[in-house]
Amino acid sequence: MKPLKHILFILCCVALPLCAQDNNKKYLAGAVPQVDGKVVFTKTFSIPGMPKAEIYDRMLKWMDKHLAQSGNNSLVAYSDEELGMIVGNGDEWLIFTSNALALDRCRILYKLTAACNEETCTLTIDRLRYIYREGAERYSGEEMISDKYALNKDQTKLVPGYAKWRKKTVDFVNDLCIEAADILSSADPLQTLTAKEQEEEAETALVNSGTTVITPLAAKQTETVQAPVEETKAIAAQGEQAAAKTDTPTPAAPVAADTHYIEVSPDELASDALRTAGGTTVIAIGEAPNEVTVTPGAGASLGKVNGKAVVFTILSPDQPYEAVENAESYTVRFYPNGEVEPSLVLTCVKQPSPAVIEGMPRTYIGRITSALVYQP
């Protein structure tokens, strides 16, 4: 936003009554992720047992329907079944206020990308722009909803004037993710389920909750959605090779002598044990003094694949990935904010991961062979 725009915008805000601050955490720090200074929302879904072809088919039908209903200039601009890539241009209305006396709204323009692979789908929403007051004012997402402008210095409250933009945008993006989750879990690819009702009370929006593991209610019984036989065999072989390595897992990273850790079964880990919004996750490859560490820029989360406890770690497109790519096993540590020792240490064997599409985040799946939890 240009300086003059900022001044005019702030003057307008001063004339408005101060709104009560919403302490709902889903709109505060971490609600609007940025990559290289740009607002980029990324959501990864894991759908065990669902082939790439069906994921692609469901997502394409959903995006076609959603964007067609949106009107304006919304449309699917590009699709490639072999790559599993679908790209749409969205142009919709965000309604701030609508009543008999006033209509306060803006157009939100965005790029919607679905990267479909075997058993996974990554949804990306970026290039957000706003057209306000019949085109008289135009803003970028970075100008209106980033932490820099929309949160106070301590990042504990929303700034009046910017609050409505941030909240409506987070809700809008979150609704897209909920729709996608419903499509990937429903028997009918165009049927809407109840993920919205389940999510409304959560402190963290679905879009910012890490990888979501979905169990499909039913798979479509058509030949067109079956994965190629050779590709299926290759993935199965990779999984068998990875499973065979679990007999000699990499030892967990050493912890300080004055701390207390207990070992728990990976299946007993709480789903929220890895709270990336409240700390830092580190991937550690090798052993000291030659240990290499990587901090997943796009997040991490716990889940299950084929009934086994796993940890998903997602590297941003610009992050160095060679160390993780070449590793057969690694350790994932989670450090709560302000702590120098990890509260969670996971020893993992790397599993076959989704194919990587240029410019998209890289998702790595580690099957958890042991878990250490800090006990004060």
FIGU-643662 format. One record per residue (C-alpha): residue in three letters; y, x, z. Coordinates in nm, 4 decimals. Last residue first. Layout:
<rs>
[r ALA, [Y, X, Z]] ...
</rs>
This chain:
<rs>
[r PRO, [-3.1708, 0.8660, 3.3601]] [r GLN, [-3.4652, 0.7795, 3.1263]] [r TYR, [-3.4364, 0.9131, 2.7717]] [r VAL, [-3.6865, 0.7686, 2.5236]] [r LEU, [-3.9357, 0.9868, 2.3342]] [r ALA, [-4.1136, 0.8412, 2.0317]] [r SER, [-4.4199, 0.9655, 1.8461]] [r THR, [-4.5728, 0.9168, 1.4999]] [r ILE, [-4.2820, 0.7220, 1.3494]] [r ARG, [-4.3240, 0.6693, 0.9751]] [r GLY, [-4.0101, 0.8041, 0.8118]] [r ILE, [-3.8492, 0.6182, 0.5224]] [r TYR, [-3.5646, 0.7811, 0.3321]] [r THR, [-3.2954, 0.5793, 0.1547]] [r ARG, [-3.0573, 0.7559, -0.0833]] [r PRO, [-2.7232, 0.5815, -0.1436]] [r MET, [-2.6257, 0.5081, -0.5073]] [r GLY, [-2.4367, 0.7290, -0.7542]] [r GLU, [-2.7411, 0.8003, -0.9682]] [r ILE, [-3.0286, 0.5671, -0.8878]] [r VAL, [-3.2877, 0.6949, -0.6446]] [r ALA, [-3.6449, 0.5681, -0.6530]] [r PRO, [-3.7401, 0.4064, -0.3253]] [r SER, [-3.9149, 0.6304, -0.0714]] [r PRO, [-4.2766, 0.7374, -0.0294]] [r GLN, [-4.3235, 0.8153, 0.3412]] [r LYS, [-4.1914, 1.1048, 0.5468]] [r VAL, [-4.3811, 1.1762, 0.8664]] [r CYS, [-4.1653, 1.1189, 1.1716]] [r THR, [-4.1085, 1.2402, 1.5258]] [r LEU, [-3.8497, 1.0173, 1.6936]] [r VAL, [-3.6176, 1.1313, 1.9741]] [r LEU, [-3.4048, 0.8660, 2.1456]] [r SER, [-3.1316, 0.9038, 2.4062]] [r PRO, [-3.0273, 1.2337, 2.2555]] [r GLU, [-2.8422, 1.4896, 2.4661]] [r VAL, [-2.4741, 1.5734, 2.4294]] [r GLU, [-2.3485, 1.2237, 2.5088]] [r GLY, [-1.9956, 1.0989, 2.4364]] [r ASN, [-2.1083, 0.8246, 2.1992]] [r PRO, [-2.4839, 0.7735, 2.2138]] [r TYR, [-2.6892, 1.0494, 2.0440]] [r PHE, [-2.9882, 0.9394, 1.8332]] [r ARG, [-3.2419, 1.1921, 1.7163]] [r VAL, [-3.4657, 1.1715, 1.4085]] [r THR, [-3.7250, 1.4441, 1.3675]] [r TYR, [-3.8769, 1.5598, 1.0409]] [r SER, [-4.1897, 1.5603, 0.8288]] [r GLU, [-4.2802, 1.6463, 0.4708]] [r ALA, [-3.9369, 1.7909, 0.3993]] [r ASN, [-3.8227, 1.8682, 0.0453]] [r GLU, [-3.6043, 1.5596, -0.0001]] [r VAL, [-3.4678, 1.5886, 0.3528]] [r ALA, [-3.3495, 1.9460, 0.2912]] [r GLU, [-3.2304, 1.8675, -0.0633]] [r TYR, [-3.0095, 1.5746, 0.0399]] [r PRO, [-2.6536, 1.7065, 0.0416]] [r GLN, [-2.4308, 1.3993, 0.0880]] [r ASP, [-2.2223, 1.2529, -0.1973]] [r PRO, [-2.4351, 0.9402, -0.2517]] [r SER, [-2.4353, 0.8535, 0.1211]] [r LEU, [-2.7635, 0.9226, 0.2967]] [r ILE, [-2.9664, 0.6371, 0.4427]] [r THR, [-3.2205, 0.6848, 0.7203]] [r PHE, [-3.4855, 0.4172, 0.7699]] [r VAL, [-3.7071, 0.4602, 1.0757]] [r VAL, [-4.0631, 0.3340, 1.0647]] [r ALA, [-4.3075, 0.1421, 1.2840]] [r LYS, [-4.6233, 0.0544, 1.0895]] [r GLY, [-4.7203, -0.3016, 0.9922]] [r ASN, [-4.7094, -0.2303, 0.6194]] [r VAL, [-4.3513, -0.1118, 0.6638]] [r LYS, [-4.1739, -0.1791, 0.9924]] [r GLY, [-3.8157, -0.1389, 1.1058]] [r LEU, [-3.5694, 0.0855, 1.2829]] [r SER, [-3.2225, 0.1654, 1.1525]] [r ALA, [-3.0045, 0.4379, 1.0042]] [r GLY, [-2.6572, 0.4622, 0.8542]] [r ALA, [-2.4709, 0.5404, 0.5328]] [r GLY, [-2.3582, 0.8914, 0.6303]] [r PRO, [-2.7009, 1.0003, 0.7533]] [r THR, [-2.6238, 1.3107, 0.9648]] [r VAL, [-2.8276, 1.6074, 0.8403]] [r THR, [-2.9669, 1.8936, 1.0470]] [r VAL, [-3.1464, 2.2127, 0.9440]] [r GLU, [-3.3479, 2.4035, 1.2051]] [r ASN, [-3.3916, 2.7759, 1.1487]] [r PRO, [-3.3373, 2.8781, 1.5111]] [r ALA, [-3.4848, 2.6351, 1.5957]] [r GLU, [-3.7507, 2.4272, 1.4228]] [r GLY, [-3.7753, 2.2499, 1.0886]] [r ILE, [-3.5849, 1.9452, 0.9699]] [r ALA, [-3.3576, 1.7482, 1.2048]] [r ILE, [-3.2133, 1.4121, 1.0994]] [r VAL, [-2.9196, 1.3161, 1.3221]] [r THR, [-2.7973, 0.9723, 1.4286]] [r THR, [-2.4603, 0.9409, 1.5986]] [r GLY, [-2.3342, 0.6822, 1.8440]] [r GLY, [-2.2356, 0.3234, 1.9060]] [r ALA, [-2.2432, 0.1765, 1.5554]] [r THR, [-2.5714, 0.3574, 1.4892]] [r ARG, [-2.7477, 0.1574, 1.7587]] [r LEU, [-3.1055, 0.2864, 1.7341]] [r ALA, [-3.2851, 0.1171, 2.0216]] [r ASP, [-3.1764, -0.2190, 1.8756]] [r SER, [-3.5209, -0.3172, 1.7437]] [r ALA, [-3.6741, -0.2214, 2.0778]] [r LEU, [-3.9429, 0.0442, 2.0496]] [r GLU, [-4.2867, -0.0789, 2.1543]] [r ASP, [-4.4528, -0.0205, 1.8156]] [r PRO, [-4.3539, 0.3474, 1.8314]] [r SER, [-4.5557, 0.3739, 2.1555]] [r VAL, [-4.3506, 0.5241, 2.4319]] [r GLU, [-4.3119, 0.8788, 2.5579]] [r ILE, [-4.0885, 0.9266, 2.8589]] [r TYR, [-3.7925, 1.1563, 2.8751]] [r HIS, [-3.6131, 1.2983, 3.1755]] [r THR, [-3.3281, 1.5487, 3.1579]] [r ASP, [-3.2801, 1.8733, 3.3502]] [r ALA, [-3.5027, 2.0800, 3.1190]] [r ALA, [-3.2964, 2.0032, 2.8111]] [r VAL, [-3.4824, 1.8526, 2.5178]] [r PRO, [-3.7021, 2.0191, 2.2572]] [r ALA, [-3.7154, 1.8522, 1.9157]] [r ALA, [-4.0335, 1.6510, 1.8690]] [r PRO, [-4.3311, 1.8443, 1.7370]] [r THR, [-4.4006, 1.8035, 1.3617]] [r PRO, [-4.7035, 1.5832, 1.3147]] [r THR, [-5.0501, 1.7334, 1.2614]] [r ASP, [-5.2908, 1.4391, 1.2354]] [r THR, [-5.0189, 1.2327, 1.0695]] [r LYS, [-5.0572, 1.4300, 0.7476]] [r ALA, [-5.3278, 1.2004, 0.6102]] [r ALA, [-5.0857, 0.9092, 0.6173]] [r ALA, [-4.8520, 1.0903, 0.3790]] [r GLN, [-5.1332, 1.1543, 0.1307]] [r GLU, [-5.2475, 0.7926, 0.1516]] [r GLY, [-4.8926, 0.6679, 0.0903]] [r GLN, [-4.8521, 0.8931, -0.2121]] [r ALA, [-5.1791, 0.7608, -0.3537]] [r ALA, [-5.0617, 0.4022, -0.3047]] [r ILE, [-4.7355, 0.4792, -0.4857]] [r ALA, [-4.9251, 0.6306, -0.7797]] [r LYS, [-5.1691, 0.3397, -0.7972]] [r THR, [-4.8833, 0.0873, -0.8091]] [r GLU, [-4.7095, 0.2830, -1.0846]] [r GLU, [-5.0306, 0.2948, -1.2892]] [r VAL, [-5.0849, -0.0793, -1.2509]] [r PRO, [-4.7298, -0.1824, -1.3439]] [r ALA, [-4.5830, -0.4055, -1.0704]] [r GLN, [-4.6617, -0.7761, -1.0995]] [r VAL, [-4.3675, -1.0119, -1.1423]] [r THR, [-4.4476, -1.1257, -1.4956]] [r GLU, [-4.8001, -1.2261, -1.4020]] [r THR, [-4.6793, -1.5258, -1.2066]] [r GLN, [-4.7690, -1.6496, -0.8582]] [r LYS, [-4.4354, -1.6030, -0.6847]] [r ALA, [-4.4783, -1.4589, -0.3388]] [r ALA, [-4.4371, -1.6745, -0.0328]] [r LEU, [-4.2482, -1.6666, 0.2940]] [r PRO, [-4.1476, -1.3070, 0.2226]] [r THR, [-4.1355, -1.0886, 0.5351]] [r ILE, [-3.7978, -0.9180, 0.5419]] [r VAL, [-3.7044, -0.5898, 0.7118]] [r THR, [-3.3279, -0.5474, 0.7421]] [r THR, [-3.1900, -0.1957, 0.7072]] [r GLY, [-2.8835, -0.1262, 0.9189]] [r SER, [-2.6943, -0.3950, 1.1123]] [r ASN, [-2.3590, -0.3655, 0.9337]] [r VAL, [-2.4155, -0.6279, 0.6627]] [r LEU, [-2.5826, -0.8555, 0.9176]] [r ALA, [-2.2639, -0.8664, 1.1239]] [r THR, [-2.2909, -0.7126, 1.4686]] [r GLU, [-2.2344, -0.9160, 1.7851]] [r ALA, [-2.4871, -1.1763, 1.6755]] [r GLU, [-2.4195, -1.5453, 1.7442]] [r GLU, [-2.3760, -1.6462, 1.3793]] [r GLU, [-2.6788, -1.4550, 1.2515]] [r GLN, [-2.9556, -1.7089, 1.3161]] [r GLU, [-2.7563, -1.9945, 1.1616]] [r LYS, [-2.6778, -1.7884, 0.8520]] [r ALA, [-3.0426, -1.6843, 0.8121]] [r THR, [-3.1338, -2.0529, 0.7740]] [r LEU, [-3.2805, -2.0932, 0.4254]] [r THR, [-3.1296, -2.1482, 0.0802]] [r GLN, [-3.3647, -2.2013, -0.2160]] [r LEU, [-3.2902, -2.0404, -0.5524]] [r PRO, [-3.5708, -1.7807, -0.5431]] [r ASP, [-3.8144, -2.0508, -0.4182]] [r ALA, [-4.0652, -1.9205, -0.1647]] [r SER, [-3.7850, -1.7750, 0.0411]] [r SER, [-3.7535, -1.4270, 0.1910]] [r LEU, [-3.5738, -1.2347, -0.0832]] [r ILE, [-3.3433, -1.5270, -0.1594]] [r ASP, [-3.2582, -1.5737, 0.2073]] [r ALA, [-3.1770, -1.2055, 0.2530]] [r ALA, [-2.9500, -1.2159, -0.0556]] [r GLU, [-2.7672, -1.5205, 0.0793]] [r ILE, [-2.7237, -1.3477, 0.4150]] [r CYS, [-2.5875, -1.0379, 0.2414]] [r LEU, [-2.3339, -1.2451, 0.0468]] [r ASP, [-2.2369, -1.4236, 0.3684]] [r ASN, [-2.1728, -1.0863, 0.5315]] [r VAL, [-1.9399, -0.9878, 0.2506]] [r PHE, [-1.7359, -1.3065, 0.3042]] [r ASP, [-1.7421, -1.2773, 0.6836]] [r VAL, [-1.6228, -0.9160, 0.6633]] [r THR, [-1.3526, -1.0233, 0.4163]] [r LYS, [-1.2360, -1.3192, 0.6249]] [r LYS, [-1.2166, -1.1078, 0.9391]] [r ARG, [-1.0353, -0.8185, 0.7747]] [r TRP, [-0.7789, -1.0300, 0.5911]] [r LYS, [-0.7144, -1.2585, 0.8889]] [r ALA, [-0.6621, -0.9623, 1.1204]] [r TYR, [-0.4075, -0.7832, 0.9018]] [r GLY, [-0.1202, -0.9960, 1.0239]] [r PRO, [-0.1923, -0.9324, 1.3894]] [r VAL, [-0.3672, -0.5941, 1.4327]] [r LEU, [-0.7266, -0.6351, 1.5464]] [r LYS, [-0.8151, -0.4899, 1.8821]] [r THR, [-1.0157, -0.2050, 2.0367]] [r GLN, [-0.9600, 0.0626, 1.7728]] [r ASP, [-0.7572, 0.2654, 2.0241]] [r LYS, [-0.4695, 0.2988, 1.7779]] [r ASN, [-0.4846, -0.0694, 1.6812]] [r LEU, [-0.7100, -0.1903, 1.4033]] [r ALA, [-0.6325, -0.3409, 1.0607]] [r TYR, [-0.4267, -0.0568, 0.9125]] [r LYS, [-0.6255, 0.2632, 0.9582]] [r ASP, [-0.9505, 0.0775, 1.0315]] [r SER, [-0.9531, -0.0460, 0.6717]] [r ILE, [-0.8888, -0.4142, 0.5939]] [r MET, [-0.5599, -0.4388, 0.4032]] [r GLU, [-0.4650, -0.1199, 0.2249]] [r GLU, [-0.8194, 0.0123, 0.1727]] [r GLY, [-0.9235, -0.3247, 0.0311]] [r SER, [-0.6569, -0.2934, -0.2348]] [r TYR, [-0.3470, -0.5076, -0.2545]] [r ARG, [-0.1645, -0.7213, -0.5091]] [r GLU, [0.1328, -0.9416, -0.4286]] [r ALA, [0.3152, -1.1720, -0.6724]] [r GLY, [-0.0160, -1.2730, -0.8282]] [r GLU, [-0.0036, -1.6378, -0.7264]] [r ARG, [0.0857, -1.5539, -0.3667]] [r TYR, [-0.1970, -1.3027, -0.3191]] [r ILE, [-0.4331, -1.1076, -0.5452]] [r TYR, [-0.6741, -0.8939, -0.3426]] [r ARG, [-0.8900, -0.5992, -0.4422]] [r LEU, [-1.2316, -0.4751, -0.3264]] [r ARG, [-1.3868, -0.1958, -0.5316]] [r ASP, [-1.7089, -0.2231, -0.3271]] [r ILE, [-2.0068, -0.4423, -0.2419]] [r THR, [-2.3459, -0.2685, -0.2505]] [r LEU, [-2.6864, -0.4363, -0.2110]] [r THR, [-2.9927, -0.2163, -0.1745]] [r CYS, [-3.3331, -0.3677, -0.2447]] [r THR, [-3.6684, -0.2457, -0.1207]] [r GLU, [-4.0400, -0.3214, -0.1632]] [r GLU, [-4.0651, -0.1330, -0.4956]] [r ASN, [-3.7104, -0.0856, -0.6196]] [r CYS, [-3.4042, -0.3004, -0.6889]] [r ALA, [-3.0477, -0.1680, -0.6846]] [r ALA, [-2.8157, -0.4688, -0.6579]] [r THR, [-2.4462, -0.4101, -0.7280]] [r LEU, [-2.1517, -0.6416, -0.6583]] [r LYS, [-1.8069, -0.5249, -0.7678]] [r TYR, [-1.5105, -0.7014, -0.6084]] [r LEU, [-1.2085, -0.9236, -0.6662]] [r ILE, [-1.0766, -1.1413, -0.3855]] [r ARG, [-0.8290, -1.4132, -0.4758]] [r CYS, [-0.5980, -1.5236, -0.1992]] [r ARG, [-0.5495, -1.8293, 0.0201]] [r ASP, [-0.3058, -2.0121, 0.2428]] [r LEU, [-0.2960, -2.3845, 0.1723]] [r ALA, [-0.0547, -2.5824, 0.3857]] [r LEU, [0.0371, -2.9258, 0.5117]] [r ALA, [-0.2764, -3.1352, 0.4576]] [r ASN, [-0.4994, -2.8479, 0.5621]] [r SER, [-0.6397, -2.5194, 0.4338]] [r THR, [-0.5822, -2.1864, 0.6024]] [r PHE, [-0.7239, -1.8397, 0.5251]] [r ILE, [-0.9318, -1.9363, 0.2205]] [r LEU, [-1.0707, -1.6388, 0.0278]] [r TRP, [-1.1096, -1.7353, -0.3369]] [r GLU, [-1.3438, -1.5666, -0.5832]] [r ASP, [-1.3568, -1.3039, -0.8577]] [r GLY, [-1.6818, -1.1077, -0.8540]] [r ASN, [-1.7941, -0.8584, -1.1160]] [r GLY, [-2.1712, -0.8153, -1.1240]] [r VAL, [-2.4053, -0.5202, -1.1601]] [r ILE, [-2.7861, -0.5436, -1.1655]] [r MET, [-3.0102, -0.2348, -1.1626]] [r GLY, [-3.3895, -0.2305, -1.1449]] [r LEU, [-3.3947, 0.0642, -1.3833]] [r GLU, [-3.6549, -0.1036, -1.6034]] [r GLU, [-3.4985, -0.4463, -1.5493]] [r ASP, [-3.1538, -0.3388, -1.6639]] [r SER, [-2.8609, -0.5708, -1.5910]] [r TYR, [-2.4895, -0.5491, -1.6606]] [r ALA, [-2.1788, -0.7676, -1.6330]] [r VAL, [-2.3133, -1.0523, -1.4230]] [r LEU, [-2.0114, -1.2824, -1.4057]] [r SER, [-1.7038, -1.3819, -1.2057]] [r ASN, [-1.3807, -1.4293, -1.3995]] [r ASN, [-1.2537, -1.7398, -1.2195]] [r GLY, [-1.5590, -1.9472, -1.1285]] [r SER, [-1.7531, -1.8791, -0.8100]] [r GLN, [-2.0409, -2.1045, -0.9136]] [r ALA, [-2.1296, -1.8727, -1.2025]] [r LEU, [-2.1168, -1.5743, -0.9670]] [r HIS, [-2.3638, -1.7302, -0.7247]] [r LYS, [-2.6044, -1.8568, -0.9909]] [r ASP, [-2.6234, -1.5356, -1.1916]] [r MET, [-2.6383, -1.3271, -0.8725]] [r TRP, [-2.9280, -1.5362, -0.7382]] [r LYS, [-3.1244, -1.5314, -1.0630]] [r LEU, [-3.0781, -1.1542, -1.0942]] [r MET, [-3.1761, -1.0970, -0.7309]] [r ARG, [-3.4964, -1.2999, -0.7601]] [r ASP, [-3.6067, -1.1327, -1.0838]] [r TYR, [-3.5267, -0.7825, -0.9572]] [r ILE, [-3.7201, -0.8382, -0.6339]] [r GLU, [-4.0071, -0.9809, -0.8381]] [r ALA, [-4.0190, -0.6820, -1.0720]] [r LYS, [-3.9892, -0.4302, -0.7880]] [r PRO, [-4.3009, -0.5571, -0.6174]] [r MET, [-4.2955, -0.7420, -0.2832]] [r GLY, [-4.5522, -0.6169, -0.0307]] [r PRO, [-4.3075, -0.5106, 0.2382]] [r ILE, [-3.9539, -0.6407, 0.1725]] [r SER, [-3.7109, -0.3798, 0.3065]] [r PHE, [-3.3468, -0.4798, 0.2626]] [r THR, [-3.0600, -0.2316, 0.2408]] [r LYS, [-2.6957, -0.3315, 0.2885]] [r THR, [-2.3970, -0.1274, 0.1741]] [r PHE, [-2.0279, -0.2166, 0.2124]] [r VAL, [-1.7937, 0.0377, 0.0542]] [r VAL, [-1.4222, 0.0638, 0.1376]] [r LYS, [-1.2945, 0.3846, -0.0199]] [r GLY, [-1.1774, 0.6930, 0.1719]] [r ASP, [-1.4657, 0.9087, 0.0512]] [r VAL, [-1.7077, 0.6408, 0.1696]] [r GLN, [-1.5670, 0.3764, 0.4038]] [r PRO, [-1.7360, 0.1253, 0.6337]] [r VAL, [-1.5538, -0.1933, 0.7436]] [r ALA, [-1.7138, -0.3340, 1.0588]] [r GLY, [-1.7586, 0.0101, 1.2149]] [r ALA, [-1.4718, -0.0310, 1.4577]] [r LEU, [-1.3886, -0.3980, 1.5174]] [r TYR, [-1.4773, -0.7162, 1.3278]] [r LYS, [-1.8430, -0.7541, 1.4368]] [r LYS, [-1.7435, -0.6705, 1.7919]] [r ASN, [-1.6095, -1.0174, 1.8640]] [r ASN, [-1.3134, -0.9513, 2.0892]] [r ASP, [-1.0911, -1.1852, 1.8929]] [r GLN, [-0.7307, -1.1249, 1.9783]] [r ALA, [-0.5180, -1.4327, 2.0186]] [r CYS, [-0.2696, -1.4591, 1.7363]] [r LEU, [0.0869, -1.3516, 1.7820]] [r PRO, [0.3021, -1.6226, 1.6343]] [r LEU, [0.4194, -1.5356, 1.2821]] [r ALA, [0.7671, -1.4048, 1.2076]] [r VAL, [0.6588, -1.0538, 1.2988]] [r CYS, [0.3845, -1.0736, 1.0356]] [r CYS, [0.6331, -1.1348, 0.7551]] [r LEU, [0.8334, -0.8328, 0.8624]] [r ILE, [0.5112, -0.6268, 0.8653]] [r PHE, [0.4301, -0.7254, 0.5053]] [r LEU, [0.7798, -0.6505, 0.3817]] [r ILE, [0.7732, -0.3067, 0.5438]] [r HIS, [0.4214, -0.2262, 0.4168]] [r LYS, [0.5113, -0.3311, 0.0654]] [r LEU, [0.8117, -0.1014, 0.0713]] [r PRO, [0.5925, 0.1883, 0.1875]] [r LYS, [0.3402, 0.1355, -0.0959]] [r MET, [0.0000, 0.0000, 0.0000]] 
</rs>
